[in-house]
Amino acid sequence: MDAAAEGITVRGSRLLLRALRPAEIDGQWRAMVNSDPIAIAELPDEAAFKARLRRSGHLEGGWLDLAIDLDGTVIGRIQTFVPGGRHLPPGTFEVGIGLDADVRGKGYGREALELLTGWLFEHAAAQVVEAPTDPGNAPMRAVFGRVGWSRGETLTEYGREWVMYRITRQEWQAR
């Protein structure tokens, strides 16, 4: 299969961001169902979620899902998404990430976020990359800081408060 058919891949020093394989989609659904409530706004519709993951590796309408692969094993997923009920200006991408519990705290989230952020600025004409997180999610807030993102406004969505973190193209290039 050629690279275009396989989708977007981004290689880092330890990780590979790549399209999910069909056999990995059910595992990603189970991970979503078992997610810490601090990490997700709401559980998506299963059929829609799995259909979206079947398009993994392709940026379509602001949506991109990629496996976080460590030595051939999926340890999580990173995505861009379009938030429901909130308009994103042109060139703005919203990011979400989830890592398996047993690999957290080892720098994989930081590396995956750096890889995707760089790819969005270099290949997707991003002007701003942003992400919401629960104010109590100290590990994720620390990852944003290590990658050079800044804390932005607080917003309320899905009946919860979220803190937005963001980085602009100029800030990314200057770091």
C-alpha positions in Angstrom: 0.0 0.0 0.0 1.4 3.5 -0.8 1.9 6.2 1.8 -1.0 8.3 0.5 -3.4 5.4 1.0 -2.1 4.7 4.5 -2.5 8.3 5.6 -0.6 10.8 7.6 2.4 9.6 9.6 4.7 11.6 11.8 7.8 10.0 13.2 9.5 11.2 16.4 12.5 10.0 18.4 10.4 7.3 20.1 6.9 7.5 18.7 5.1 7.1 15.4 1.8 8.9 14.9 -0.1 6.9 12.3 -3.5 5.8 11.1 -5.3 3.3 13.3 -5.5 -0.2 11.8 -9.0 -1.8 11.6 -8.1 -4.3 14.3 -7.2 -1.5 16.7 -10.6 0.4 16.5 -12.5 -1.8 19.0 -9.7 -1.3 21.5 -9.9 2.5 21.1 -13.6 2.3 21.7 -13.0 0.3 24.9 -10.4 2.9 26.0 -12.9 5.7 25.4 -15.6 3.9 27.4 -13.1 3.4 30.3 -11.6 6.9 30.1 -11.2 8.9 33.3 -14.1 11.4 33.3 -11.6 14.2 33.8 -10.3 13.6 30.2 -13.5 13.6 28.1 -16.4 15.8 27.8 -18.9 13.1 27.0 -19.0 9.6 25.6 -19.5 9.8 21.8 -21.9 7.6 19.9 -20.2 4.3 19.3 -21.0 3.8 15.7 -20.1 7.4 14.8 -16.8 7.1 16.8 -15.8 3.9 15.1 -16.7 5.3 11.6 -14.5 8.3 12.4 -11.6 6.1 13.4 -12.0 4.1 10.1 -11.0 7.4 8.4 -8.0 7.7 10.7 -4.8 9.1 9.2 -6.7 11.6 7.0 -7.4 15.2 7.9 -11.1 15.8 6.9 -13.1 18.9 7.9 -10.9 19.6 10.9 -10.9 16.0 12.1 -7.8 13.9 12.3 -7.3 10.8 14.4 -3.9 9.1 14.8 -2.6 6.2 16.8 0.3 6.9 19.2 2.6 3.9 18.4 5.5 2.9 20.5 7.6 0.1 18.9 4.6 -1.3 17.1 2.1 -1.1 20.0 -0.6 1.5 20.2 -0.3 3.3 23.6 -2.9 6.0 22.9 -4.6 8.3 20.4 -4.2 11.9 19.4 -6.7 13.9 17.4 -7.8 17.2 16.0 -11.6 17.8 16.3 -14.3 20.3 15.7 -16.0 21.2 19.0 -19.8 21.0 18.9 -21.5 24.4 19.2 -18.3 26.5 19.0 -16.9 27.9 15.8 -13.1 27.6 15.2 -11.6 30.4 13.1 -9.8 29.4 9.9 -6.4 28.0 10.6 -7.3 27.0 14.2 -7.1 23.3 15.2 -8.4 21.9 18.5 -6.4 18.9 19.8 -7.2 16.0 22.2 -5.0 13.2 23.4 -5.4 10.1 25.5 -2.7 7.7 26.7 -3.0 4.3 28.2 -2.6 4.6 32.0 0.5 2.4 32.2 2.5 4.7 29.9 1.7 8.0 31.5 4.4 10.1 33.1 7.2 8.9 30.6 7.1 11.8 28.2 5.1 10.1 25.5 2.2 12.6 25.8 4.7 15.5 25.4 6.4 13.9 22.4 3.0 13.1 20.7 1.7 16.7 21.3 5.0 18.2 19.9 4.8 16.0 16.9 1.2 16.8 16.0 1.6 20.5 16.8 4.6 20.7 14.5 2.9 18.8 11.7 -0.2 21.0 11.9 1.9 24.2 11.5 4.1 22.7 8.8 1.6 20.7 6.7 -2.0 21.9 7.6 -1.6 25.7 7.5 -2.4 26.0 11.2 -2.2 29.5 12.7 -3.3 28.4 16.2 -3.4 25.0 17.9 -5.4 24.8 21.0 -6.8 22.3 23.4 -9.2 22.2 26.4 -8.5 20.4 29.6 -10.1 20.0 32.9 -8.6 22.5 35.4 -7.8 19.6 37.7 -5.8 17.7 35.1 -2.4 18.8 36.3 -0.4 16.3 34.3 -1.9 17.5 31.0 -1.5 21.1 32.0 2.2 20.4 32.7 2.5 18.8 29.2 1.1 21.9 27.6 3.6 24.0 29.4 6.6 21.8 28.5 5.6 22.0 24.8 5.4 25.8 25.0 1.7 26.3 25.0 0.1 29.1 27.1 -2.9 29.0 29.3 -5.8 30.9 27.7 -9.4 31.6 28.7 -11.7 29.4 30.7 -14.9 28.2 29.1 -18.0 26.2 30.0 -19.1 23.4 27.7 -20.9 20.2 28.3 -21.9 21.5 31.7 -18.2 21.7 32.8 -15.5 24.2 33.1 -12.5 23.8 30.8 -9.2 25.6 30.6 -8.0 26.3 27.1 -4.3 26.1 26.2 -2.9 27.3 22.9 0.1 28.1 20.8 0.3 30.3 17.7 2.4 29.7 14.7 4.7 32.6 15.7 5.2 31.2 19.2 5.9 27.8 17.8 8.5 29.1 15.4 10.1 31.3 18.1 10.6 28.5 20.7 
